[in-house]
Amino acid sequence: MTKVPLIYLVSSFLALNQASLISRCDLAQVLQQEDLDGFEGYSLSHWLCLAFVESKFNISKINENADGSFDYGLFQINSHYWCNDHKSHSENLCHVDCQDLLNPNLLAGIHCAKRIVSGAGGMNNW
Ligand SMILES: *[C@@H]1O[C@H](CO)[C@@H](O)[C@H](O)[C@H]1NC(C)=O
């Protein structure tokens, strides 16, 4: 068997990355791996619905709000409270750079989403 040159792997990854959409099944797998199924009482289907409603599974989605803050990534996490976008005042409660919430590995966003859902309102915080 011949080895696949690294450049092909990298460019196909970049092509996927450009598309910025993650499939429902791939997302379910990552969420499961990161122990979100049942986290704070929310099943995997709750998390999938949240991601779909917020971003239509677009991992690089950025949306500007009326107050000048921005929502980032799959879970549309807000820069006013949760991440630092270096543009406007932020509480930065997740101690994360907003750009990291767009990373295709999804880890920073999942970590921050866990923090948000752990607050009093649970998923109503979205
Ligand atoms: C994903 O979001 C980015 C940033 O908001 C946007 O430029 C891009 O067109 C979106 N991709 C899809 C497939 O909707």
The ligand as a Gaussian input file, in Angstrom:
#p B3LYP/6-31G(d) Opt

LIG

0 1
 C      -20.622000      29.849000       8.104000
 O      -20.457000      31.062000       8.787000
 C      -19.514000      31.931000       8.176000
 C      -19.327000      33.122000       9.106000
 O      -20.531000      33.612000       9.615000
 C      -20.040000      32.313000       6.802000
 O      -19.113000      33.182000       6.174000
 C      -20.200000      31.060000       5.973000
 O      -20.758000      31.393000       4.721000
 C      -21.107000      30.078000       6.692000
 N      -21.101000      28.810000       5.966000
 C      -22.234000      28.230000       5.561000
 C      -22.042000      26.982000       4.802000
 O      -23.344000      28.689000       5.800000

